[in-house]
Amino acid sequence: MTRRRERRLRRLGVASLAMALIGAQLLSSAPSALGANETYGFQGETGRAEDVDARRGSVTPGSRQLAMVKAMGATARWNDFGTPHSLIKHGGYLASGLSSNAVKAARSWVSDNRALFRLSQQGIENLEVINDSKLDGSDAHVVLFRQSFGGLEAAQDGMLTVGVIGGKIAYVSSSIAGDGNRPAAGELSATEAYLIAAGDAGIGVESAGVELLNKKEDGWTLFKVKGLTGLQRARLVALPTPENGIRPAYETIVLNNQVGEGKHPVAFTHFIDAVDGKVWFRQNRVQHLAQPETGTFSDETGGPGDPCGPKHPIEAPAGTQSIDVVASANNPVDDIVINLYDPTGEVVASTDTLFSPEAIHYSPAVVVPGTYETEVCQFEPQVEAFAYSGIYSTNPVGTSGLPYPPKWSVFPANPPLDYSTTDTRELWCWESAVEGTPLEGCEREVENIAARAPWDYSFRTGTPTFTTIGNGAFNGEAWLAANTVIAGAIGPG
């Protein structure tokens, strides 16, 4: 390998490799055109209305609660209601010797520690078991409780999760709001609350166009609304707030599954105060508004003295945040280079790793709308012309802000011979220097020409896995023999 090629490999960032194996995935995605009337984000993060949580304030945990956590030897993180958001005892259990029945063990422990959650015995009795889930490949259970206030189910908060295994409490997480108060009687109807929610979401709905259906579904009042597709819903719930107590509120769903040119799906969840109509909470539920725009191209490179093939156009509409291009010579041994040109004709990205396939991931701060072009060239311009094919994607989502290069705190295979310490971790880095600048603390560099990206990088998602599963390794347990590896649902990360 030439020094020139080594330097090019060294400069190659992981981001430019993100799309190297996505060809089949992109080919299966059909483009979905966006209308020009409104601008929407890929996750629904922009559009008619932003998400809102109008609940204010917080409750400080009391000295008794802090003392209880200390007595357990546990670590607590507190929510806005002054109860444990997260409670764990590192290296041990919060309690042991409880019932072998996970639900009974969880309820018994919560009852014994009810002051920690600002609950009375009546508050314990008001906890309803929603689910008892046994974890795959384990004897552990996750027990989920929900609060109720004055006969109304809590919504948005008022939940308690307890992890139980063999009569031991392993972990607790909650949004418990304490005993709270009995909610006031509501004054609005479900229809009135729905109309407030629709107006808040920017949907023009007339009361005359709302048809109340003569049935309920799991506590939901159902509507049909003229001009909207899909059933509309509202139900009366108890909404915990830190400063204003437990409020009676209608949880509403405003839905419009419209499709077609210039149309956008709409889905909002609201919590509307059942007394005064205040909008306490609004969340845009549209998760995937549009799929990436994709296309394919193929041709031949030029011959000696003319190493590049023709330029292939790529349309980047407004709202595009990244462009991905993957190409391969039909014979993978043939070495290629990919170039990407912006609408002014300037080369904005180029890649060459070694052999085919090659990939570009272009995600600047702003992708200027317009016609981009990509071309495939021979790395060695003296060879005869050869065929290639490729695929491109314009995406309404950009690159994550993860730092580069990745680093790992690693236990080497063997401890020191004298067992002088139990912590033998070393800091391993994908690269020990970037653009000639050494990275502080790196004890070993693991980049090599046999790996196109760090071992725990997923080519399918274009992001790290943050687990022991990656493109170059899959860790498991082998208790019986080397060929009896067990891949559990939960493992070290």
Secondary structure as GFF3:
##gff-version 3
##sequence-region A 1 493
A	DSSP	alpha_helix	3	11	.	.	.	ID=ss1
A	DSSP	three_ten_helix	14	17	.	.	.	ID=ss2
A	DSSP	alpha_helix	23	27	.	.	.	ID=ss3
A	DSSP	beta_strand	52	53	.	.	.	ID=ss4
A	DSSP	alpha_helix	63	72	.	.	.	ID=ss5
A	DSSP	beta_strand	75	78	.	.	.	ID=ss6
A	DSSP	beta_strand	84	88	.	.	.	ID=ss7
A	DSSP	alpha_helix	102	112	.	.	.	ID=ss8
A	DSSP	three_ten_helix	114	117	.	.	.	ID=ss9
A	DSSP	alpha_helix	121	125	.	.	.	ID=ss10
A	DSSP	beta_strand	128	134	.	.	.	ID=ss11
A	DSSP	beta_strand	141	146	.	.	.	ID=ss12
A	DSSP	beta_strand	148	149	.	.	.	ID=ss13
A	DSSP	beta_strand	152	153	.	.	.	ID=ss14
A	DSSP	beta_strand	159	165	.	.	.	ID=ss15
A	DSSP	beta_strand	168	174	.	.	.	ID=ss16
A	DSSP	alpha_helix	190	200	.	.	.	ID=ss17
A	DSSP	three_ten_helix	207	209	.	.	.	ID=ss18
A	DSSP	beta_strand	210	217	.	.	.	ID=ss19
A	DSSP	beta_strand	220	225	.	.	.	ID=ss20
A	DSSP	beta_strand	232	241	.	.	.	ID=ss21
A	DSSP	beta_strand	245	256	.	.	.	ID=ss22
A	DSSP	beta_strand	266	273	.	.	.	ID=ss23
A	DSSP	beta_strand	279	284	.	.	.	ID=ss24
A	DSSP	beta_strand	293	300	.	.	.	ID=ss25
A	DSSP	beta_strand	312	316	.	.	.	ID=ss26
A	DSSP	beta_strand	322	329	.	.	.	ID=ss27
A	DSSP	beta_strand	336	341	.	.	.	ID=ss28
A	DSSP	beta_strand	347	351	.	.	.	ID=ss29
A	DSSP	beta_strand	358	362	.	.	.	ID=ss30
A	DSSP	beta_strand	370	378	.	.	.	ID=ss31
A	DSSP	beta_strand	387	395	.	.	.	ID=ss32
A	DSSP	beta_strand	407	410	.	.	.	ID=ss33
A	DSSP	beta_strand	426	429	.	.	.	ID=ss34
A	DSSP	beta_strand	433	434	.	.	.	ID=ss35
A	DSSP	beta_strand	437	438	.	.	.	ID=ss36
A	DSSP	beta_strand	444	445	.	.	.	ID=ss37
A	DSSP	beta_strand	457	458	.	.	.	ID=ss38
A	DSSP	beta_strand	463	464	.	.	.	ID=ss39
###
